[in-house]
Amino acid sequence: MATPSFTFIRGSTFSANCTYVPEPGWPTDLTGVTVASRVRDSRGYEHKLVFTLTSPTTFTLFFDNTQSWFAGIAFWDLLFINNGIAYYSQVVNINILENVTPNS
């Protein structure tokens, strides 16, 4: 399976509406599950995304101003923790392009 990827312009607001689809053996929904997500930019700096559960199987991830994200290939994943057991999403590549007009 190919690694998912997309292009994103630095300085923009990062926002993702997500639907949880469990793998075999995973929790059936996100009720009581701890979720964390970060983007690691090409410098190796990690940017913690804000997680908001919108239903037992849907959520949003958000980062207000990505001006500090370094251009190049970044990596993004999600961590789900349920009853002390950790589950990881697939890693997504983000091609972060340099913006021309800074978002200060």
C-alpha positions as CSV (number, residue, x, y, z in Angstrom):
1,M,0.0,0.0,0.0
2,A,1.4,3.4,-1.0
3,T,2.0,5.9,1.8
4,P,-0.7,8.6,1.6
5,S,0.6,12.1,0.9
6,F,-0.6,15.6,0.2
7,T,0.7,19.1,-0.3
8,F,0.2,21.9,2.2
9,I,1.4,25.6,2.2
10,R,3.2,26.7,5.3
11,G,1.5,29.5,7.2
12,S,-2.0,28.1,6.6
13,T,-4.3,26.8,9.3
14,F,-4.1,23.0,9.5
15,S,-7.5,21.5,9.9
16,A,-8.6,17.9,9.3
17,N,-12.1,16.4,9.7
18,C,-11.5,12.7,10.4
19,T,-13.5,9.5,10.6
20,Y,-12.3,6.7,12.8
21,V,-12.4,3.3,11.1
22,P,-11.0,0.6,13.4
23,E,-8.6,-2.1,12.4
24,P,-9.3,-5.7,13.5
25,G,-8.8,-5.9,17.3
26,W,-9.0,-2.1,17.8
27,P,-11.7,-0.4,19.9
28,T,-15.0,-0.1,18.0
29,D,-15.2,3.6,18.6
30,L,-13.3,6.4,20.4
31,T,-15.4,6.5,23.6
32,G,-12.9,6.6,26.4
33,V,-9.9,6.4,24.0
34,T,-7.0,8.9,24.4
35,V,-6.0,10.3,21.0
36,A,-2.8,12.3,20.2
37,S,-1.5,13.5,16.9
38,R,1.6,15.4,15.8
39,V,3.3,16.6,12.6
40,R,7.1,16.2,12.5
41,D,8.5,18.7,10.0
42,S,11.7,18.2,7.9
43,R,13.9,19.7,10.8
44,G,12.5,17.1,13.1
45,Y,10.5,19.5,15.1
46,E,7.1,18.2,16.3
47,H,3.9,20.2,16.3
48,K,1.1,18.9,18.5
49,L,-2.3,19.0,16.9
50,V,-5.5,19.9,18.9
51,F,-7.9,17.0,19.0
52,T,-11.6,17.4,19.4
53,L,-14.0,14.4,19.5
54,T,-17.2,15.3,17.6
55,S,-18.9,11.9,17.8
56,P,-17.9,8.4,18.9
57,T,-16.3,7.9,15.4
58,T,-15.5,11.4,14.1
59,F,-13.0,14.0,15.3
60,T,-11.1,17.1,14.2
61,L,-7.4,17.9,14.3
62,F,-6.3,21.5,14.3
63,F,-3.2,23.7,14.3
64,D,-3.8,27.5,14.0
65,N,-0.7,29.0,12.4
66,T,1.8,26.7,10.6
67,Q,4.3,29.5,9.9
68,S,6.8,27.8,12.1
69,W,6.6,24.5,10.2
70,F,9.7,24.0,8.1
71,A,9.2,23.4,4.4
72,G,9.9,19.9,3.0
73,I,8.5,16.5,3.7
74,A,6.8,16.2,7.0
75,F,5.3,13.1,8.7
76,W,1.9,12.9,10.4
77,D,0.3,10.1,12.5
78,L,-2.2,9.5,15.2
79,L,-1.8,7.6,18.5
80,F,-4.8,5.9,20.1
81,I,-4.5,4.6,23.6
82,N,-7.2,2.3,25.0
83,N,-6.9,0.5,28.4
84,G,-3.1,1.0,28.3
85,I,-2.7,-0.5,24.8
86,A,-1.3,1.8,22.0
87,Y,-2.5,1.7,18.4
88,Y,-1.0,3.8,15.6
89,S,-2.5,5.1,12.4
90,Q,-0.7,4.9,9.1
91,V,1.9,7.6,8.7
92,V,1.0,10.3,6.2
93,N,3.6,12.4,4.3
94,I,2.9,16.1,4.0
95,N,4.8,18.1,1.4
96,I,5.0,21.5,3.0
97,L,5.7,24.3,0.5
98,E,7.2,27.6,1.5
99,N,4.7,30.5,1.5
100,V,5.6,33.8,-0.1
101,T,3.7,36.1,2.2
102,P,4.3,35.2,5.9
103,N,1.5,34.7,8.3
104,S,2.7,36.6,11.3
